[in-house]
Amino acid sequence: MDTLLKITGLSVDLPDRGGPVRVIDDVSFDVPAGTTVGLIGETGSGKTMTAMAVIGLLPDGAAVSGSIAFGDTDLVTCGPARLRALRGHEISMIFQDPMSSLNPTQRIGHQVGELLRRSGLPRAEVRARVVEMLDRVGIPDPARRARDYPHEFSGGLRQRAMIAMAMIAHPSLVLADEPTTALDVTVQARVLGLLRKLQVEEGSAMLLVSHDLRVMSHVAQDLVVMYAGRVAERGSTRSVLSRPAHPYTRALVRSVPAVRTKTAIADPLPGTSAVPAQRPPGCAFHPRCPLATGRCRTEIPLTREVAPGRWSACHEAEKVLA
């Protein structure tokens, strides 16, 4: 497949009182056109920050290095005007909490159609496109509900409105940051099904950020596992989840309980997650890793291909795969 998004050596430093903190460290992966790539990891692993770097919504003072190639454009060096032109039209984002992302003082239809209005489309055409899009995402009586305010929508309907806003300009790439976290299980399944349906209809690619392995197993074709701002491993979803090549991934898979289990967690991951500001030397996962050696405590492992189509940043990857 053609590569739509190619991230190479991405690093992000954020200002801090003690000096810059590297929150994203040498991250590389591809998003092929028309596919879903999942970014998975515990809270603080750098998933959302990576997605924000793609769309240029990092905090003030952030320093970015490396390359984010979107077609022929490097999103790191292209400048703010080019980024603004791409946002919404070619790259759109679905945020985690629609209640905090939607403007409570503006009607749903006004917000969904904002991008089209700024493009200079006539008002009548914008209204028609908005109603059509709200209908496509499953909002009942879309012409009437377009006049409602966000507080008049349920959580599931607000998320559908956010999806409509993200998809209305037919973007090539959709960044979805935990789009179903705040929803109950049945609504979550419907929203994920809707996202997949729209993605297929539009032919768009999606970079899906989540900590939920079950969601990823149903939605993503490829997985990028992140830990402490670095890539732990990457490969096809099926191969990564069925035969991990990194101790961290293996621990994540074992921590997901079966549906009929009597315990809340099948096999809890020991220790606490490392944060970039306090990343230990060597492999960041070594304090929690049962396979850690002296080399793991001093030498950062390089990401290498350990099987066809599989990359792992682990000195002992072959032992994990065995």
BELWO-V617568 format. One record per backbone hydrogen bond with DSSP energy under -0.5 kcal/mol. NH is the residue of the N-H (numbers start at 0). CO is the residue of the C=O. If there is no record, write none. Layout:
NH,CO ; NH,CO
//
This chain:
3,1 ; 3,30 ; 4,30 ; 5,68 ; 6,28 ; 7,5 ; 7,66 ; 9,26 ; 10,64 ; 11,23 ; 12,62 ; 13,20 ; 18,15 ; 20,13 ; 22,11 ; 22,20 ; 23,11 ; 24,228 ; 25,23 ; 26,9 ; 28,6 ; 30,4 ; 32,1 ; 34,31 ; 36,34 ; 36,205 ; 37,221 ; 38,207 ; 39,37 ; 39,223 ; 40,209 ; 44,41 ; 49,45 ; 50,46 ; 51,47 ; 52,48 ; 53,49 ; 54,50 ; 55,51 ; 56,51 ; 61,58 ; 62,12 ; 63,61 ; 64,10 ; 66,7 ; 68,5 ; 69,67 ; 69,72 ; 70,3 ; 70,68 ; 72,69 ; 74,67 ; 74,72 ; 76,73 ; 77,73 ; 82,78 ; 83,79 ; 84,80 ; 85,81 ; 86,82 ; 87,90 ; 88,86 ; 89,85 ; 90,85 ; 91,172 ; 93,174 ; 94,92 ; 97,95 ; 99,96 ; 100,96 ; 101,97 ; 103,101 ; 105,102 ; 107,147 ; 108,145 ; 110,106 ; 111,107 ; 112,108 ; 113,110 ; 116,112 ; 117,113 ; 118,114 ; 119,116 ; 120,115 ; 125,121 ; 126,122 ; 127,123 ; 128,124 ; 129,125 ; 130,126 ; 131,127 ; 132,128 ; 133,129 ; 134,130 ; 135,131 ; 136,132 ; 137,134 ; 138,133 ; 139,137 ; 143,140 ; 144,140 ; 145,141 ; 146,143 ; 147,144 ; 149,105 ; 151,148 ; 152,149 ; 157,153 ; 158,154 ; 159,155 ; 160,156 ; 161,157 ; 162,158 ; 163,159 ; 164,160 ; 165,161 ; 166,162 ; 167,163 ; 169,166 ; 171,89 ; 172,89 ; 173,204 ; 174,91 ; 175,173 ; 175,206 ; 176,93 ; 176,174 ; 177,175 ; 177,208 ; 180,177 ; 182,179 ; 187,183 ; 188,184 ; 189,185 ; 190,186 ; 191,187 ; 192,188 ; 193,189 ; 194,190 ; 195,191 ; 196,192 ; 197,193 ; 198,194 ; 199,195 ; 200,196 ; 201,197 ; 202,198 ; 203,198 ; 204,171 ; 205,34 ; 206,173 ; 207,36 ; 207,205 ; 208,175 ; 208,206 ; 209,38 ; 209,207 ; 212,210 ; 215,211 ; 216,212 ; 217,213 ; 217,214 ; 218,214 ; 219,215 ; 220,35 ; 221,35 ; 222,234 ; 223,37 ; 224,232 ; 225,39 ; 225,223 ; 226,229 ; 228,44 ; 229,226 ; 231,224 ; 231,229 ; 232,224 ; 233,310 ; 234,222 ; 236,220 ; 239,235 ; 240,236 ; 241,237 ; 242,238 ; 249,245 ; 250,246 ; 251,247 ; 252,248 ; 253,249 ; 254,250 ; 255,252 ; 256,254 ; 260,257 ; 265,254 ; 277,274 ; 278,275 ; 281,297 ; 282,295 ; 285,282 ; 287,284 ; 288,284 ; 288,285 ; 291,288 ; 296,292 ; 297,293 ; 297,294 ; 298,294 ; 299,297 ; 303,301 ; 303,311 ; 305,303 ; 305,309 ; 306,309 ; 309,306 ; 310,233 ; 311,303 ; 312,231 ; 313,311 ; 316,313 ; 318,315 ; 319,315 ; 320,316 ; 321,317
//
